[in-house]
Amino acid sequence: MKPLVLRPAATELEWQIVKGETYDIHVPVLDEHGDPVDVSAYTAKAQVRHSERDPVLHEWADDTIECVGTEVVLHVRAEETSAWQFTSANFSIETYAPVTSAPRVIAQGVIHALPEYTQ
């Protein structure tokens, strides 16, 4: 398997998540030419923090994040977002190659946690 070579900068994203809602977020993984990369055998991790030095506010791992084809899929669960205490923070997504386990940041950006809708 060819090692993953990413573009010089991670893909910049901005998300708006309504607390109490469930989402599946699909993040494409691209190489240095912008072509899709098959990451089916990879693992991934994603975290939310105010800054690199601040504590983790939320982390996707194990059954809430998966590498499928040429995408990383984050499963955002309603019960988790309802508990979020932040309104805006930074996130990053890393993939890990199966042989080297070398981390590569594939995407980063800002996540906005919007209040739950009342019915």
Buried (B, 14 or more C-beta within 10 A) or exposed (E): EEEBEBEEEBBEBEBEBBBBBEBEBEBBBBBEEEEEBBBEEBBBBBBBBEEEEEEEBBBBEEEBBBBEBBBBBBBBEBEBBEEBEEEEBBBBBBBBBEEEEEBBEBBBBBBEBBEEEEE
